[in-house]
C-alpha cells in the first residue's frame, strides 16, 4: 500500500480534504491518503514540500507564487478555493490601537517568512501608503504564538483569516480593527514534481475525487453545522463564511486572474521576475482558460 502525504492548515477551508481522507477513495487502487495539519501556515508547508515530507500541499496562492520564483519543486494542479480569503487585522485588546493608520510603525507578527501573514502585510502597507522597507516582523509560528505575544499589550499587528481567529476575538484575546481580502483566489493545490512525474494517473483520480467531494458538500443542508462542530467556530460565523466561499469544482484556472496575481506581487516587490504561467501550473492537470 502506498501513502499519499497531504498537508494543509487546520482550518475550515480544508473540510472537503478531511472528509475525503476519512473515506479513503483510492484504497482499492492501493493508495492511502494521509493528512497532516500544519498550524504554522504556508511557509511551513512549503518547507515540508521542499523537504519531500509532503506530496501535496494546500497553499495560499501568493505564498506559492513567491516561492516558485525562488525554485519551489512543485506545480499547481488547480485551485482548491476560488474565492478570496479575508484576513482579519488584529491587535492586543488593551494596546490602545483602534485604527489601521496607527500600525504604520508597529511590528507584524507572522507565522513564518513567506507565509500569507508575512506577504499580506506588504499589501496592507501599499493600501495605506506606508514605506514597505520600514515594515518589521516577529515570527510567532501560529495563532497560539500570536496569542502569547499579545500578552504584553504592546502595539503590534497580526494578520490571520478572520473566521479562524473569531473565537479568540470573542474570548477577548484579540481585537480586530479591520479586514483585508486577498485580490486573488486564496488556495491552490500544489504537488511535488516527483509525484507529478511518477503518479500522474492516481493524482488525476485524487483530483477528481476532491472536486466531487467539494461539490457534494456544497449541496448539503446541514453543512454549516458539521463545519462548526469540526472547527469549534460558531455556526452563525460558518454560515457567513460559507456565503463568501467558493470551493473549486473543476481544474479550470483563469489566466488573467493568475497574471493579475503575479503582477500585484511584482508591484509589491515580493517577486522580481515574471515566469510563464506554465512554470507555475501543470497544464496536464489544470486547464488554463
Buried (B, 14 or more C-beta within 10 A) or exposed (E): EEEBBBBBBBBBBBBBBBBBBEEEBBEEEEBEBBBBEBBBBBBBBBBBBBEEBBBBBBBBBBBBBBBBBEEBBBBBBBBBBBBBBBBBBBBBBEBEBEEBEBBBEBBBBBBBEBBBBBBBBBBBBBEEEBEBEEBEBEBBBBBEBBBEBBEEEBBBBBBBBBBBBBBBBEEEBBBBBBEBBBEBBBBBBBBBEEBBEEBEEBBBBBBEBBBBBBBEBBEEEEBBEBBBEBBEBBBEBBBBBBEEBBBBBBBEBEEEBBEEBBEBBBEBEBBEEEEEBEEBBBEEBBEBE
